[in-house]
Amino acid sequence: MPNPNKNHRYAALAVATLLLALNFWAWSLISPLATSYKHIFGLSPLAVSALVAAPVLVGSLGRIPLGMLTDRYGGRRMLTAVCWLAGLSVGGLALAGSYSSVLAAAVCLGIAGAAFAVGVPFVNSWFSRRQRGFALGIYAMGNAGTAVSGLLTPRLADLLGRSTLFWIITALLIAAGTSMAVFGRDAPGWRPVRTPLRHQLKAAADWWFTWRLALLYAVTFGAFVALGLYLPVLLNQSYGLEPADAAARAAGFVLLATLARPFGGWLSDRLSGIIIVRTVFFALFVLAGIAAARPALSPIGTFIYLAIAATLGIGNGAVFAIIGHRCKGPLVGTVTGLVGAAGGLGGYFPPLIMGFSYQMFKSYSAALVLLAVICLIIFLNLGRLLGRKTRY
């Protein structure tokens, strides 16, 4: 691969990260406003969960075709298209006036969450193998768009009105996509994949690491999405916090998990993503088990949830560091799409489980116990999943 100018590499990384943050803000617009929509439309807990989870499902499945198309057409074109389509989706949300129309707009917002699968191969092609874990971790900090949404969306909606806020975000996305189309470029060493899409998908699916990493990411990123999106509701219902306070605390959870991703990638570059993954799943088993016991929010509960956030972020960074180190360049987008889709699907079902848990038991403990059990099972079987070697 040609060695592009260092400034160009980091400029591309910065732009991709900012675009991901903007798209993730759009992707996460529903969750901070879920309590408001609940009161406006008189929704049940399961209806609220379905509304929160809808963008996650579409964003998950959308990562597969977007990852494949990025291998074929390049990150510049695909980031442009995603920003434009996400902008149109937020515009649809501004026009929505019923639960069914809000749900339809939420489904369309999934395209913004699928943006992640576009940026990974785009960034990956700009960096050498020994830098990819850290670079992809930096890129994944665009997840902070979810934290931005948690912090700003309720306040700006109150200050400006929901529709005005949505139109502003629409304009930002359209402008971002246009700027990428005009000024962006792909890495000098990037070459489009010419094989048919079905062969491309088959090659990625046949790589034995793909589905193992998909399972790991389904848990680490799935739990991150589920808790990040549902934590405002959990804190409001379980601990009695006001919606704005609950949303701000949830944003802190997301922000810490996001900041931890580059650290997970950096550790993986220097040690091994496999070692980091082993540590992460054992830690999650312990932390989720403690959270299930519903400790007092101050100070133990706050510490536990923040520790879960950091652990999930490190695990997410480690998974994509493994992809960057071990996957062949022409398949990075397709593998990222498959693994990212698994992670997004992992984030679709837990909010529904959490809603069911609260509706049945007036507590989220059952859902957290389930997370702890899953992490323990994976930890005990990591040797079979990833092999006995501890290096890449």
N, C-alpha and C positions, 0 to 999 in steps of 0.2 A: 504494500500500500504506500502511495506517495506520502511524504511527511509534510502535511500542510502547515502553514505558518501558525505559530502558537497562538497569536492574537485571533486568528480566524477560528481556530478550534474553540477557544473559550467564548468567543462572540456567539458562535453557533450554539454552544451549550447554554449560554445565558438566555438567548432568544427562545430556545426550545423550552427552557424551564419556565420563563415568563408566560409563554403561550399555554403551557400545561396548567399553570396556576389559574389563569383566566378561565380556561375551560372547566377546571375543577370547581371554581366558584359557581359557574353556571350549572354544573352538574349537581351541586349541593344546595341549590336554592330552596328546594322543597323542605328539607329537614328543619332548618331554623324557624320556618313558618308553619310547621305541622300543627302545633298547638292552636295557632290562629285558625287554620283551615278546619281543625276539629270543631271549634266553637261555631264558625261560620256555617258549616254544613251539617253539624250535629253528628259527627262521625263516631263509629265504634273504635275501640283499640285496634282491631284487625283491619278496619278500613284505613286508619292512619298508617298502620304498618305497610299496607299495600301501596299507599301513596308514596311513602318514603322509599320503599324498595323498588318501585317501578323503574326509575332511571338506572338503578344498579343492574337490574336484569338486562336491559337493553345495552347498557354500556359494557357489560360483560361479554355478551354474545357478539357485539359489534367489533370487538377487538380482533376476532379471528379474520374476518374479511379485510379490515383495515390494516392489520399487520401484513397480510399477503399482498395487498395492493401497494403498501409502502416498499416492499422488496422489489416490486415491479416498476413503480412510477416515481419513487423517491420521496423523502420526507418533506421537501419544500412544497411540492404539489399537494400532498395529502394533508399537511398541516393547514394549508390554505383552505382546502375544501372543508375540513372539519370545523374550522373557525366560522366559516360562512354558514354552514348547516346548523351549528350550535346557536349562532346569532338568530337565525330564523326560528329556532325552537323556543328561545327565550321570548321572542316577539309573540309567539303563539301563547305563551303563558300569560303575557300581559293582557291578552284579549280574552282569556278564559274567565267565565263567570259562573260555572257550575262544577260540582265534583267530577262529573264525567269529563268535562273539557279540561279541567286541571290535571286529571289523571292522564288524558291523552297527551297533553303538553309535557307532562313528566316523563312519559314513555319516549317522546322525541328528544328530550334532554339527554337520553342515554348516549347519544353521539358524542357529547362532550366528554363523558367518562371514557369512551373508547379511544380518545386522543392519546392516551398513554402508550398504546401499542404502536403509534406512529412515531413518537419521539424516541423510543428506545433504539430502533435500528438507525435512525437519523444520527443520534449522538454516538452510538457505537462505532459508526463508520468514520467518525472524526478522530478517534483516539486509538492509541496502540493498546495491545492486549494487556500490558501491565498496568494501564491506567483506567481500564474500563469499569472496574468495580466502583472506584471512587467517582468517576464521571457520571455513571448511571445513578449512583446514589445522590449526587448533586441534582441531576435532572429530576429524580423522583421527589425532590423537595417541592416541586410544583404541586404536590399534594397539599401544600399549605393553602392552596385556594379553598380547600374545604374549611380550614380554620378561619380564613378571611371571611368566608360566608357565614360561619357561626358567629363571628364577632360583629360584622357590619350589616349583614342582611336584615336582622330584626330592627336594628336602630335606624338604618336608612329607610326601611319600609315605613316605620313610624314617622320619620321626618319628612320624607318625600312622597310617600304613598307607594304601594306595591307596584302599580302599573308604571309609574315614572321610573322607579328603580330598574324594573325589567327592561324598559326601553333604553336606559343608559347602558346597561350591560349588553344589550343587543348591538348598540352602536360601537361599543368597545370591541366586541368580537368581529364585527364586519370590518372595522378598521385594522385590527390585528391581522386578519386573513389577507386583506389587501396589501398590507406592508410586507408580509411574508412572500406574497406572489411577486412583488416588485423588487424587493431587496434581498430576499433569501436565496441560498444556494446549497446544493448538496456537497458532501465532501469530495475532494478531487479523486480519491480512490474508489468512490462508490460506483458500482456498475449495476444496471438493471437486470433482474432475473428474466430470462427469456422462456423458461420452461412453462408448459401449461399450468394453470392454477391448481388443477387436481393433482398433478405430479408434485408440485411444490408442497401442497398440503400433505400428501402421502409421505414425502421425505421427512417432513417435520414430525409427523405422527409416528413414523417408524424409528426415529431416534429414541433409544431406550430411556434417556434421561427426561424427555419431554413430559411424560405423564407422571413421573415421580416428582419432578419439580412442580408440576401443576397441582398435585395433591398438597405439597408443602405450602405453596402460595395460596391455595384455596383456604387454608387455615389461617396463615399469618395475615395476608391482605384481607381475607374475608372477615376476620375478627376485627381488623382495623376499621374497615368500612362500616361494619355493623355497629360497633361501639361508637365510632365517630358520628354516624348518622343518628343513632338511637339514644345516645347518652343524654341529650337534652331532655328527652321524654323520661328516661330512667331516673335522672336526678330530680326532675319535677315530681314524679309519681312516688318514688321510693324515699326521697329525703325532703320533699316539700319545698324545694328551691323555686324561686320565681323564674318564669321562662327566660328572661334576659340573663339572669345569673347562671342558670343551668346551661344556656347556650354558650356563654363566655367560658365556663369551665370545660365544656365539651371541646371548644375551640383550642383550649390549652392542651387537652389530650391529643388532638390531631396535630397541633404544632410540634409537640415533643416527639411524637412518632415520626413526623416528617423530618425533623432535624436529626433523628437517630439513623435515618437511612444511609446517608453518606458515611457515617461511622461504621455501619454494618458492611458497606462496600469496601471501605478502607481496611477494616480488619480482615476481610476476605482476601483482598489483594496481598496482604502481608502474611497471613496465617493460612487459612483455608475456609472457603464458604461452607464446607462440610462440617468442620469443627464448630463454626459459629452456629449453624443450624441445629446441631445436637444440643448445644448449650441453651439455645432459645426455647426449644420445645420442653425441656425439663423445667426451665424457669416459668414458662407459661402454665404448666401443670400446677406448680406450687401457687402462683399468684392468682390464677382463676379460682382455685379451691378456696383461698382466703377470701376473695371477693364474694364468693357465694355465701359466706357466713354473715354477710351484711355488717361489716365493722362500721363503727361510727365514722362519719365522713371526715371529721377533724380529730386527730391528724392521720389515723391509720388508713381510713378509706381513701383519702386523697393520695397518700403515698402509694397505695396498692394500685390504684387506677393509673397513676403516672408511670409506675414501674411497668405495668402492662403495656402502656403506650410505647415506652422506650424499647422494650423487648420486641414488640411487634415490628417497630421500625427497623431495628437491627436485623430481624429475620427477613423482612422484605428486601433490604439491601443485599443480604447474603444470597438470596435466591437468584436475583438478577446478576450478581457478580458471577455466579456459577455459569449462567447463560453466556455472559460476555467472555468468559475464559474458555468455555468448552464447546460452544456452538459454532458451526461454520458460518462465515459471514453472510452468504446468500440466503441463509435460512433464519437469520436472527429475527426478522420481522414476523415471519410465520410462527416460529416457536414462541416469540413474545406474545403473539395474539392468542395462541392456545393456552399458554400459562396464565396470561393476564385474564383471559376469559374464565378460567377456572377460579382465579382469585375473586373476580367480580361475582361469579355465581356463589362462591363461598360467602360473599357479602349479601347476597339476595335472601337466602333462607334464614340466617340467624335473626334478622329483625322480625320475621314472621314468627319464629320460635319464641323470641322474647315477648312479642305481643301475646302469643298464646299462653306463655308461662304466666304473665301478669293477669290475663283474663281468667285463668283457671285457679291460680294460687295467690293472687295479689302480691306476687313477689317475682323477681327475676333470677332467684337463686338456682332454679332448675336449669335454666339456660346456661348459667355460668358453670354449674357442675358438669353439664354435657361438654362444654369447651375443655374443662380440665381433663375429663376422661379421654377425649379425642387426642389431646396433646400427649397424654401418657402412653396411649397405644402407639402413636407415631414414634415417640422417643424410643420405645422398646423395640421397634421394628426398623429403625433407621439403617441398621447394618444391611438388611435385606433390600431396602429401597435404594440406597446410594452406594452400596459396596462397603467393604471394610477399610479401604484406603482413606486416609485423612487428608490427602493432598488432591489437587485438581486432576 
